[in-house]
Amino acid sequence: MTDTEYNRKLDELDRLLNDPTVPMQPARIWDMLAEVAERGSVNSFPHQSGTLYSPPAR
């Protein structure tokens, strides 16, 4: 998956999860989460500013 495809999937997930006008589609959300999880690590995720954010270790 290219960076562009990955970012599009993240944007679509954000819309599906946070747009109150979009009906909840759990199966589609889980499928998309599985796709993006294959690329990224569990402890790192893109921050809104576009930079990679890793939460502090506990």
C-alpha positions in Angstrom: 0.0 0.0 0.0 1.4 3.4 -1.0 1.6 6.3 1.4 -1.2 8.0 -0.5 -3.5 4.9 -0.2 -2.7 4.6 3.4 -3.5 8.2 4.1 -6.8 8.0 2.2 -7.8 5.0 4.3 -7.0 6.9 7.5 -9.0 9.8 6.3 -11.9 7.6 5.4 -11.8 5.9 8.8 -11.8 9.3 10.4 -14.9 10.2 8.5 -16.6 6.9 9.2 -15.9 7.2 12.9 -16.4 10.9 13.5 -18.9 12.3 11.0 -22.3 12.4 12.7 -24.0 12.4 9.3 -22.5 9.0 8.3 -24.2 5.9 9.5 -22.1 3.5 11.5 -20.7 0.6 9.4 -18.9 -1.7 11.8 -17.9 -4.4 9.2 -16.4 -1.8 6.9 -14.6 0.0 9.7 -13.1 -3.3 11.0 -12.0 -4.3 7.5 -10.3 -0.9 7.0 -8.6 -1.1 10.4 -7.2 -4.5 9.5 -5.8 -3.1 6.3 -4.0 -0.2 8.0 -2.9 -2.3 10.9 -0.8 -4.4 8.5 1.3 -1.4 7.7 1.6 0.5 11.0 2.7 -0.5 14.4 0.3 -0.7 17.3 2.1 2.0 19.4 2.6 4.6 16.6 -0.1 6.5 14.8 -0.2 9.7 12.7 -1.0 12.7 14.7 -3.3 15.4 13.3 -0.3 17.6 12.4 1.0 14.9 10.1 3.9 14.0 12.3 4.3 10.6 13.8 3.3 10.5 17.5 4.4 7.6 19.8 2.8 7.7 23.2 5.2 7.5 26.2 6.0 4.0 27.5 4.2 3.1 30.7 
